[in-house]
Amino acid sequence: MRHAPIESSLFVENRARLRKLLPKGAVAAVNANDILPTNADGSLPLVPNSDLFYLSGVEQEESILVLAPDAADEKQREVLFLRETNEHLAIWEGHKLTKDEARTTSGVQNVKWLSEFPTIWHGLMSDAEEVFLNSNEHKRAAIEVETRDSRFIAECRSRFPLHTYRRLAPLLHRLRVVKSAAEVELLKKAVSITDAGFRRAARSVKPGVYEHELEAEFAHEFVRNRAKFAYTPIIASGANACVLHYIANDQPCRAGDLLLMDVAANYANYNADLTRTVPVDGRFTPRQRAVYDAVLRVMRGSIQGATIGKLHRDWTREAQMMMDEELVKLGLLTAADVKNAKPDEPACRKYFMHGLGHPLGLDVHDVGRMHEPFAAGWVLTVEPGIYIRDEGIGIRLENDVLLTDAGPIDLMADTPVDAEAIEELMR
């Protein structure tokens, strides 16, 4: 665990919220993620399962959380199963959670070793009316590798074929999209570290510096603050900024070009998401400034438009209408282009071809029921952009916004974004 300890009350409250959604007689289980292999005998670092962390704060491989709110034995109403350590593991892999440490972290009082799981699970299943099992149901997920949860589902169906199985993911999506006060504080910490990284990198931008050198500036600031990259950083100079998912980060920054930096920190598994675009030699040209200010106006208008009760598709459409107007002013579209565009293919998509924003939290593209109206506690990214490939100009600006009953709160309001503030920072 790189981050500072988190109060277990966060996870206790999250489990209580889930229990309220489970029907009488239900049992639910959530598994840790697998450690994925690379080449030879290599493996990737463990990426904690977001749902397991949300409910327990546990970030250790092979862990299982079981909830059975109506179990006859009160001690089995929530049970956390852990990999038991031994001398070999201690020497080769290091420290593993003790039962007492797991109780302190999660607030779950009944902590068992994994060797006890089959017997306890069999007993709970014998009494269960419905079984809630978990899977990755993000709409954009690419399910190509079998997960630990998938193997567990197959095993359960084989051993207990007559049970009624239900999906846990929709319940967790409903809960996770609404951030508690404690979660917002963790997101703010990620935002603060991201701000520090951006300021450090921006001061290092100059003609001749390489994109990967700026990536290193972010890495320095993130690691020293007990954080890591929230996603593979995009540091794209010149025409590279017109490639939406550019991650090579291996080209020199040249005078007269713009530099797009889509880089953010992950702190305690909570993610920020920031994009800024800066002039390599410290000052925007008149054309760059005109395009930049257009994107900024759309971002600010969209932040103000992120209000309770609005549908994501309507919010996006409002941004597209603003962008149509800006692109006409920039001479990139004509009024006829806008008028003749199809409703599902607005004219601005030629230059603004991606979405306006997404939920943010334990995942960068966090889970949530995006067909439902915005509600208090949602955190959204707001990230309009204009990409003019013929001119080698790619500008995207992105802030993270907390929705409240009193209106949207820009969590990145203190990170420089006005053109003048960017130029002053780079001086």
Phi, psi and omega per residue, in radians:
M1 nan 1.944 -3.115
R2 -1.409 -0.629 -3.040
H3 -1.357 2.932 3.066
A4 -1.177 2.675 3.118
P5 -1.006 2.580 3.126
I6 -1.927 2.427 3.097
E7 -1.018 2.274 -3.102
S8 -1.115 -0.311 -3.139
S9 -1.003 -0.527 3.105
L10 -1.045 -0.806 -3.068
F11 -1.344 -0.597 3.065
V12 -1.050 -0.784 -3.134
E13 -1.180 -0.652 3.124
N14 -1.118 -0.721 3.102
R15 -1.145 -0.663 3.128
A16 -1.107 -0.663 3.108
R17 -1.137 -0.691 3.127
L18 -1.203 -0.711 -3.125
R19 -1.000 -0.616 -3.138
K20 -1.131 -0.397 -3.114
L21 -1.619 -0.199 -3.114
L22 -1.486 2.375 3.119
P23 -1.257 2.869 -3.125
K24 -1.048 2.380 3.107
G25 1.421 0.155 -3.088
A26 -1.478 2.689 2.965
V27 -2.268 2.491 -3.109
A28 -2.334 2.601 3.117
A29 -2.431 2.485 3.081
V30 -2.302 2.297 -3.110
N31 -1.838 2.695 2.973
A32 -1.198 2.827 3.017
N33 -1.288 2.800 2.994
D34 -1.321 2.707 2.889
I35 -1.529 2.098 -2.993
L36 -1.576 2.476 3.138
P37 -1.391 2.782 3.028
T38 -2.003 -1.807 3.088
N39 -2.150 2.817 -3.135
A40 0.864 -2.141 3.131
D41 -1.854 0.407 -3.093
G42 -1.487 2.823 3.073
S43 -2.596 2.738 3.082
L44 -1.425 2.715 3.009
P45 -1.076 2.579 3.111
L46 -1.114 2.296 2.958
V47 -1.738 1.986 -3.083
P48 -1.005 2.474 3.040
N49 -1.191 2.153 -3.033
S50 -1.080 -0.684 -3.119
D51 -1.211 -0.720 3.102
L52 -1.109 -0.741 3.115
F53 -1.132 -0.734 -3.134
Y54 -1.008 -0.626 -3.057
L55 -1.658 -0.274 -3.033
S56 -2.441 -0.356 -3.047
G57 1.347 0.087 -3.087
V58 -1.524 2.376 -3.095
E59 -2.186 0.460 -3.041
Q60 -1.875 2.492 -3.113
E61 -1.063 2.625 3.031
E62 1.189 0.176 3.139
S63 -1.351 2.639 3.104
I64 -2.401 2.318 3.025
L65 -1.920 2.281 3.115
V66 -2.116 2.287 3.062
L67 -2.084 2.226 3.091
A68 -2.452 1.364 -2.965
P69 -0.989 -0.442 -3.085
D70 -1.897 0.300 3.138
A71 -1.026 2.464 -3.134
A72 -1.074 -0.672 3.075
D73 -1.532 1.954 -3.078
E74 -0.985 -0.530 -3.111
K75 -1.188 -0.335 -3.104
Q76 -1.739 0.204 3.136
R77 -1.317 -0.411 2.900
E78 -2.598 2.174 -3.079
V79 -2.330 2.329 3.097
L80 -1.953 2.194 -3.130
F81 -1.879 2.317 -3.075
L82 -2.205 2.701 3.003
R83 -1.218 2.177 -3.124
E84 -1.401 2.341 -3.105
T85 -1.435 2.921 3.024
N86 -2.682 3.129 -3.062
E87 -1.099 -0.680 -3.138
H88 -1.087 -0.846 3.130
L89 -1.091 -0.702 -3.124
A90 -1.077 -0.653 -3.120
I91 -1.301 -0.760 -2.997
W92 -1.583 -0.577 -3.055
E93 -2.015 -0.311 3.119
G94 1.680 -2.833 -3.009
H95 -1.204 2.418 2.986
K96 -2.038 2.731 -3.113
L97 -1.045 2.322 2.922
T98 -1.435 2.934 3.115
K99 -1.096 -0.718 -3.139
D100 -1.137 -0.715 3.108
E101 -1.096 -0.705 3.137
A102 -1.152 -0.661 3.088
R103 -1.107 -0.742 3.141
T104 -1.138 -0.727 -3.112
T105 -1.195 -0.818 -2.947
S106 -1.691 -0.477 -2.977
G107 1.418 -0.048 3.050
V108 -1.367 2.155 -3.069
Q109 -1.492 -0.485 -3.122
N110 -1.690 1.699 -3.131
V111 -1.951 2.219 -3.097
K112 -2.177 2.813 3.001
W113 -1.423 2.740 -3.092
L114 -1.059 -0.480 -3.139
S115 -1.062 -0.388 -3.134
E116 -1.574 -0.123 -3.047
F117 -1.082 -0.842 -3.056
P118 -0.981 -0.740 -3.103
T119 -1.187 -0.814 -3.120
I120 -1.156 -0.730 -3.138
W121 -1.107 -0.702 3.120
H122 -1.069 -0.740 3.128
G123 -1.119 -0.736 3.136
L124 -1.181 -0.698 3.132
M125 -1.157 -0.536 3.135
S126 -1.116 -0.489 -3.125
D127 -1.772 -0.194 -2.989
A128 -1.275 2.436 3.026
E129 -1.536 -0.695 3.128
E130 -2.416 2.581 -3.069
V131 -2.112 2.113 -3.136
F132 -1.818 1.998 3.132
L133 -2.029 2.714 -2.951
N134 -1.831 2.694 3.043
S135 -2.776 2.903 3.117
N136 -1.462 1.824 -3.107
E137 -1.975 0.450 3.014
H138 -1.097 2.370 -3.029
K139 -1.124 -0.376 -3.124
R140 -1.856 0.200 -3.110
A141 -1.197 2.454 3.036
A142 -1.804 1.753 -3.049
I143 -1.595 1.579 -3.123
E144 -2.023 -0.349 -3.114
V145 -2.035 2.284 3.132
E146 -1.153 2.317 -3.092
T147 -1.700 2.938 3.056
R148 -1.067 -0.701 3.088
D149 -1.076 -0.716 -3.132
S150 -1.104 -0.744 3.112
R151 -1.136 -0.649 3.136
F152 -1.161 -0.704 3.093
I153 -1.057 -0.799 -3.141
A154 -1.094 -0.714 3.134
E155 -1.124 -0.759 -3.140
C156 -1.110 -0.772 -3.140
R157 -1.115 -0.555 3.117
S158 -1.274 -0.750 -3.078
R159 -1.428 -0.538 -3.085
F160 -2.257 1.201 -2.983
P161 -1.235 -0.326 -3.042
L162 -1.663 0.019 3.101
H163 -1.293 2.779 3.011
T164 -1.637 2.048 -3.095
Y165 -1.759 2.418 -3.123
R166 -2.240 2.809 -3.137
R167 -1.565 2.192 3.095
L168 -1.447 -0.502 -3.027
A169 -0.957 -0.791 -3.129
P170 -1.037 -0.600 3.108
L171 -1.194 -0.758 -3.140
L172 -1.199 -0.603 3.082
H173 -1.084 -0.738 3.142
R174 -1.093 -0.662 -3.118
L175 -1.357 -0.808 -2.984
R176 -1.203 -0.449 -3.120
V177 -1.188 -0.426 3.115
V178 -1.698 1.982 -3.054
K179 -1.538 2.331 3.059
S180 -1.340 2.969 3.126
A181 -1.042 -0.691 -3.140
A182 -1.142 -0.683 3.116
E183 -1.160 -0.704 3.122
V184 -1.054 -0.674 3.115
E185 -1.120 -0.677 3.092
L186 -1.176 -0.668 3.063
L187 -1.117 -0.693 3.113
K188 -1.107 -0.615 3.084
K189 -1.121 -0.756 3.087
A190 -1.086 -0.694 3.117
V191 -1.124 -0.744 -3.133
S192 -1.097 -0.735 3.118
I193 -1.170 -0.670 3.090
T194 -1.075 -0.755 3.108
D195 -1.020 -0.782 -3.141
A196 -1.110 -0.694 3.115
G197 -1.129 -0.736 3.136
F198 -1.110 -0.786 -3.135
R199 -1.063 -0.721 3.128
R200 -1.115 -0.794 -3.111
A201 -1.174 -0.733 -3.095
A202 -1.055 -0.635 3.133
R203 -1.240 -0.261 -3.138
S204 -1.692 -0.087 -3.110
V205 -1.298 2.261 3.067
K206 -2.872 2.793 3.103
P207 -0.987 2.312 3.105
G208 1.746 -0.383 3.112
V209 -1.251 2.530 -3.132
Y210 -1.580 2.649 -3.130
E211 -0.988 -0.705 -3.110
H212 -1.212 -0.449 3.062
E213 -1.152 -0.609 3.095
L214 -1.285 -0.601 3.030
E215 -1.015 -0.677 3.138
A216 -1.136 -0.596 3.107
E217 -1.122 -0.747 3.065
F218 -1.067 -0.811 -3.097
A219 -1.023 -0.721 3.130
H220 -1.027 -0.830 -3.080
E221 -1.221 -0.670 -3.118
F222 -1.170 -0.869 -3.039
V223 -1.139 -0.706 -3.125
R224 -1.167 -0.278 3.101
N225 -1.857 0.393 3.029
R226 1.148 0.510 -3.135
A227 -2.098 -3.138 3.070
K228 -2.550 3.082 3.103
F229 -1.184 2.342 3.096
A230 -1.247 -0.466 -3.133
Y231 -2.825 2.946 3.121
T232 -1.050 2.110 -3.030
P233 -1.161 2.502 3.049
I234 -1.895 1.952 3.110
I235 -2.237 1.672 -2.856
A236 -2.120 1.996 -3.134
S237 -1.744 2.607 3.078
G238 1.008 -2.333 -3.097
A239 -1.151 -0.328 3.102
N240 -1.038 -0.481 -3.115
A241 -1.188 -0.245 3.101
C242 -1.524 -0.020 3.029
V243 -1.708 1.949 -2.921
L244 -1.075 -0.660 -3.127
H245 -1.992 0.772 3.099
Y246 -1.186 2.175 3.142
I247 -2.358 0.150 -3.141
A248 -1.108 -0.768 3.072
N249 0.897 0.809 -3.051
D250 -2.262 0.230 -3.060
Q251 -1.890 2.685 3.079
P252 -1.330 2.607 3.058
C253 -1.540 2.287 -3.033
R254 -1.981 2.549 3.113
A255 -0.982 2.437 3.138
G256 1.574 -0.242 3.134
D257 -1.609 2.882 2.974
L258 -1.736 2.755 3.093
L259 -2.219 2.080 3.107
L260 -1.725 2.184 3.136
M261 -2.122 1.879 3.070
D262 -1.876 1.575 -2.985
V263 -2.519 2.403 3.129
A264 -2.684 2.892 -3.076
A265 -1.732 2.636 2.951
N266 -1.969 2.098 3.106
Y267 -2.153 2.180 3.127
A268 0.963 0.619 3.111
N269 1.329 -0.017 3.072
Y270 -1.713 2.387 -2.941
N271 -1.932 2.395 2.855
A272 -1.627 3.009 3.108
D273 -2.701 1.855 -3.037
L274 -2.199 2.431 2.932
T275 -2.309 2.336 3.018
R276 -2.363 2.616 3.102
T277 -2.187 2.211 -3.027
V278 -2.251 2.697 3.060
P279 -1.404 2.293 -3.044
V280 -1.036 -0.693 -3.109
D281 -1.684 0.271 2.960
G282 1.676 -0.222 -3.132
R283 -2.414 2.387 3.069
F284 -1.287 2.470 2.934
T285 -1.287 2.837 3.117
P286 -0.957 -0.720 3.136
R287 -1.168 -0.800 3.111
Q288 -1.041 -0.727 -3.120
R289 -1.129 -0.686 3.138
A290 -1.106 -0.768 3.129
V291 -1.199 -0.722 -3.141
Y292 -1.026 -0.853 -3.108
D293 -1.125 -0.552 3.087
A294 -1.123 -0.793 3.117
V295 -1.107 -0.716 -3.129
L296 -1.098 -0.714 3.116
R297 -1.099 -0.704 3.129
V298 -1.174 -0.699 3.120
M299 -1.087 -0.811 -3.107
R300 -1.181 -0.666 3.085
G301 -1.127 -0.647 -3.134
S302 -1.278 -0.589 3.056
I303 -1.090 -0.810 3.130
Q304 -1.152 -0.468 -3.123
G305 -1.465 -0.084 -3.130
A306 -1.455 1.418 -3.007
T307 -2.052 2.724 -3.120
I308 -1.001 2.378 3.078
G309 1.610 -0.207 -3.125
K310 -1.412 2.581 3.050
L311 -1.528 2.525 -3.113
H312 -0.985 -0.718 -3.106
R313 -1.152 -0.616 3.112
D314 -1.244 -0.675 3.093
W315 -1.079 -0.763 3.118
T316 -1.119 -0.734 -3.137
R317 -1.099 -0.684 3.088
E318 -1.049 -0.733 3.120
A319 -1.137 -0.689 3.128
Q320 -1.121 -0.660 3.095
M321 -1.141 -0.718 3.074
M322 -1.090 -0.723 -3.109
M323 -1.187 -0.645 3.058
D324 -0.952 -0.822 -3.119
E325 -1.089 -0.757 -3.127
E326 -1.125 -0.697 -3.104
L327 -1.224 -0.529 3.031
V328 -1.144 -0.780 3.126
K329 -1.081 -0.571 -3.128
L330 -1.427 -0.077 3.137
G331 1.389 0.246 -3.138
L332 -1.581 -0.429 3.064
L333 -2.275 2.791 3.014
T334 -1.889 2.842 3.079
A335 -1.024 -0.597 3.125
A336 -1.168 -0.664 3.088
D337 -1.002 -0.775 -3.115
V338 -1.184 -0.774 -3.089
K339 -1.139 -0.655 -3.035
N340 -1.555 -0.061 -3.111
A341 -1.228 2.587 3.085
K342 -1.313 2.586 -3.105
P343 -0.981 -0.643 -3.110
D344 -1.589 0.094 3.106
E345 -2.516 1.230 -3.085
P346 -1.055 2.699 -3.065
A347 -1.039 -0.585 -3.059
C348 -1.127 -0.293 -3.072
R349 -1.125 -0.273 3.051
K350 -1.124 -0.554 -3.084
Y351 -2.043 -0.255 3.129
F352 -2.336 1.489 -2.905
M353 -1.759 -0.003 -3.126
H354 -1.947 3.116 -3.126
G355 -1.249 2.888 -3.119
L356 -1.433 -0.603 -3.079
G357 -3.130 2.963 -3.064
H358 -2.597 2.818 3.052
P359 -1.094 2.650 -3.083
L360 -2.341 2.484 3.113
G361 3.054 -2.140 3.113
L362 -1.180 -0.378 2.953
D363 -2.082 2.596 3.135
V364 -1.092 -0.887 2.956
H365 -1.648 1.455 -2.940
D366 -1.271 2.830 3.120
V367 -1.305 2.727 3.136
G368 2.950 2.755 -3.115
R369 -1.649 1.534 -2.943
M370 -1.320 -0.107 3.048
H371 -1.519 -0.076 3.132
E372 -1.683 2.758 -3.136
P373 -1.095 2.570 3.047
F374 -0.962 2.502 -3.136
A375 -2.340 2.774 3.090
A376 -1.028 2.399 -3.136
G377 1.734 -0.207 3.049
W378 -1.250 2.521 2.981
V379 -2.077 2.177 -3.092
L380 -2.140 2.568 2.897
T381 -1.467 2.651 3.042
V382 -2.262 1.930 -2.929
E383 -2.485 1.199 3.046
P384 -1.280 2.810 3.096
G385 -2.738 2.803 3.011
I386 -2.273 2.249 -3.075
Y387 -2.216 1.944 -3.102
I388 -1.963 1.601 -3.017
R389 -1.106 -0.638 -3.117
D390 -1.105 -0.472 -3.122
E391 -1.798 -0.017 -3.112
G392 1.145 0.512 -3.128
I393 -1.965 2.142 3.015
G394 -2.291 2.061 -3.111
I395 -2.234 2.137 3.007
R396 -2.315 2.431 3.070
L397 -2.207 2.443 -3.039
E398 -2.568 2.223 3.011
N399 -2.191 2.836 3.110
D400 -1.881 2.358 -2.963
V401 -2.248 2.304 3.045
L402 -1.675 2.208 3.114
L403 -1.544 2.291 3.126
T404 -2.356 2.886 3.103
D405 -1.101 -0.431 -3.136
A406 -1.566 -0.006 -3.135
G407 2.129 2.948 -3.118
P408 -1.223 2.483 3.076
I409 -2.002 2.073 3.131
D410 -1.375 1.899 -3.113
L411 -1.245 -0.251 -3.113
M412 -1.979 0.441 -3.108
A413 -1.074 -0.437 -3.100
D414 -1.555 -0.110 3.118
T415 -1.520 2.168 -3.052
P416 -0.895 2.349 3.111
V417 -2.501 -0.527 3.043
D418 -1.029 2.526 -3.107
A419 -0.986 -0.728 3.124
E420 -1.097 -0.708 -3.136
A421 -1.171 -0.637 3.097
I422 -1.126 -0.818 3.135
E423 -1.115 -0.676 3.101
E424 -1.134 -0.749 3.117
L425 -1.048 -0.719 -3.080
M426 -1.299 -0.316 3.057
R427 -1.325 nan nan
